[in-house]
């Protein structure tokens, strides 16, 4: 089922597209495939995909572009382009594909086709198979990534991943919780980097996913594992501190229902100088996956 979109162009779309077009132009010569201008985005974010077309089919001008939409994205809205007709393809309510047609891009000229969407709230990779139709011929950019294999017709791929949270010189990366049964405390892990010239002191943490969230240290005494509360932790200037299983970690007591595998939960880290850092932690299963 196809529905023609009649809405006017958005100023925001145009501004974002101009910035993205400038960015990809700075990369130098045109790459020989249809690609995303921005290949990484945060889980659960509102994302505008810019599909860059900078060549035709063996020299023939591009006259249509069809982009398939992954099943786990929502709120899909495509940007109309002057002179191009725009159609959506649906299966029930979800949008399955977007198609622009009835105009042309000469070989060697660059254009961006924009689609806004809401990304899934999990870390993953999303492939957007593309069919490029030309006055003569057609290109199918549909091959999915395979480790160690150089693809001839790769589909544009978006990496949906947590971006580092930072404040000043302090950065948090790789944050995650191990979800366990409600009666068992859950561990939280992350890496804290201090890029500044003076040490910083972590004094505590909070999260709406936990009734109480504390700094803890795992210790082994006589072959027995023990856990002890830690009042604060120093991170030296230019240093990195890992909160990992078997060592320093966050202890989540009285976990709330939102702490379930696949979710992203907010965490606030508090420091001695009274500043705080807001991050998002991925929730994994008992095996840490």
N, C-alpha and C positions, 0 to 999 in steps of 0.2 A: 504494500500500500504506500503511495507517495502523496505527500501534501506539499504544495508550493508555499514557501514562506513569503509573506508580503510586507513584513515589518521593515522600517527604514534602518539605515546604518547607524551604529552607535558611535558617539564621539570617543568613548573609552576604548572601544575596539580599535578605532583608527589610531589613537595615540599609542596603544600597546603594539599594534602592528608596525607602526613607523619605527619604534624603538627596536623591535625584533629584526626588522629588515635592515636597519643600520648595523646591528650587531653581526648578522650573518654576512653582510657585505664586507666587514672588516676581516673576515676569515681568509680572504684572498679569492682564488679561483673557484668556480662553481664545482661542487662535488657531483659525481655522475649518478646520483639517485635522489629520490624524493625523501626529505629528512625533516625532523622536527627542529625548529630553531632553539628550543629549550628542552633539553632531554632529561631533566630531573625536576621533581616537584614533591612537595610534602604530602603525606597521607591526609585525607579528609579535606584538602584545600580546594578552593575554587581556582581552576587552572584554565588558561587559554592556550590551546595548542595551535602553533603556527606551522603549517606544512609548507615547506619551501620547495618551489619548483623553479629550476634554473636551466632547464634544457628541454628539448623536445624528444621525439622518437627518431633517432638517426637523422636529425636535422629538420624533421617535420614539425610545424608548430603544434603546441598543445591546445586542444579544443574542449576538453572535459577532464574533470578530476573527481573520482569517487573514493571516499574514505570510509572504511568500515569502523564502527564504534564498538569497543569492548563491552561485554555484558554488564560488568560491574562498575560502570560509570553512570552517573545520573545527571539530571538537569542540563541536558545537552542543548545548546543554542549555537547555530552557525551564523557567521557574519556574511551578509550579502556583499557582493562586489559589483561595482558599476559595470553594466553591460552583460554580466553573467546572470543566467537564471539559476535559482537555487531550489533544490528539492531535498526533502527528507524521506527516508525509508523507515518504516516502523513495523514491528511485530507486536501487535496490540498497542500498548502504550510506550514501551521503551523505543528509543531511536536506535536503529541498527546500522544506518549508513547515511552519509551526506554526499550530495552530488552537485557540482557546479558545471555548467555547460553553456554553449551558444556564444562563446567569445573565443579569443585566441591569445596565446603567449608565443611570440616568435622564439625560435631556438636561440639560446644564449641570453635571453631576457629572464629576469628574476621576478617572481611574484609570491605572495604569501596568502594562504587560504586559512582562515581562523575559525576555530570551534571552541567555545567555552563549555566547561563541564565541571561537575563535582567529582573529585576522585574518591576511590574507596579509602576507608580509614585503616588500611593495613599496608605494610610494606610489600611491594610486588613489582612486577614488570608488566606493562601493558603494550600490546602490539596493535598497530593500526594499519592493516593491509590497505594498500592504495592501488587503484587502477587508473593509469594515465592514458587518456585517449588523445590521439593526434590526428591531423588531417590524413596522414598515411601511417598506419600502424598503431600499436598499442603496447604499453609497458605495464607489467604486473609486478608491483613492489610488495610481495606477499611472503617472502621467505622468512621463517622464524629463526631466532638465534640458536646456534648449535656450538657448543664449546669447541674451540680449536678449528672451526671451519670458517673460511672466508666465503661469504655469500655473494652471489652475483646480483640478486634482486632482493635485497633486504627490506623488510617492512619497517617503517618508522617505529621505534620502541621508546617508551617513556619509562624511566626508572622512578618509581614512587618510593621515596625513602625519607626517613627522618633527617632533617637538617640540623646541624649543631645549634644548640641554644647558647647564647653568650650575653654577657653584660660586662662592659669595660674590657678587661684583659682575661676574664675567666670564661671558659667554654666547657659545656657539657656535651658529650657525644655517647652514642651506643647505649642509651638508657633503656632498661627493660625490667619487668617484674616476672617472677616465676609464680604462676597461679597454682595454689594448692587448695585442698578442701577448707571450707570456712573455719573449721576449728583449729587449723594449723597456720601459724604465722607464715607469711610469704616474704621472700627475699627480693630486694631491689638492687640492681647493679648498673654501673655507669663508669665513664672515664671523665675525670676532672682535670682540665689543663689550665695552668696559670701562665699566661704569656707576659705578665707584667714584671716590673723590676723589684717588687717587694712581695713578701709572702702573704698569703690569705689564709683565713681560718674558717672552716666550715663548722657551724655550731648546731645545725639541725635541719629538718626537712618536714614538709607537710604535703598531704595529698587528699583530695576528697574521696579517693578510692580506699582510704585506710582510716579506721577509727583513731589510730595512733601510728606515727611513723618515726622511728628512732634510728640513730647511728649505732651500729653494732660491729663487733669484731669477733670472728671465729678463732678459737684457740684450741690447741691440742695439748692435753696434759696426761701423760702416762697412757697414751693410746686412746684417750677419751676426748671427744670433741665437746667444747664448752663455748657458750656465747656470752659476751659481756657488753654492757652498755658503754658507749664512748661519748664523753661530754663534748669533745671537739676534735677536729683533725686539721693539721697544718699542711698547706701545699706550698712548697718553696717557690721563690721567683724562678720562672722558666721551667718549673717542674710539672710532672704529670702523676696523678694518683689514680689507681684503678680500684674501683669497688667491684669485687668479683667473688664468685662462690669460693668458700673456704678461707676468706679473709675479711677485709672491711666490706660492709654491705648495709643496706637499709632494711630494717625489720618492720614489716607491715602487719600491725595487729588489728584484729576485728575487721578484716577485709570486707568491703562493700560489694554488692552484686556487680558493679561496673568493672571490677577486677576479674575479667574473664578473658581467656585466650582470644587473640585477634583484635582486642580493643587497644585504644590509645588513651592513656590517662595523664592528666596534668600533675606535675610535681613541682613544688617550690623549694629551692635550696636556700637556706639562710646563713649569712656570714657574720663574723664578729664585728665588722665595721658597719653593720646594720643594713647593708644592701642585700638584695635577694635576686635569685635567678629563676625564671620560670622555664620549665622544659616539659616535653611530652615523652612518656615512657611507653614502649610497646609491651603488651602483656603476652607472655608465652605460656605453654603448657608445662606440666611437671618436669618433663624431660628437657626443658629449655629450648623447645622448638615451636 
